[in-house]
Amino acid sequence: MKVYILPNRVTLVGKAWQIRHKLKQYSKEYTTVQEWITANKVKL
């Protein structure tokens, strides 16, 4: 499973069940994709 976070999008690569699992994990931490991208900009 790979997660690519770019300035204007998020790309998830993996099997369907892996992507669903990862999205459930991220949905507990971030409400929107924009929040997710912004939070990871700081880390990069």
Helices and strands as residue ranges (DSSP letters): E 2-6, E 9-13, H 16-29, H 33-43
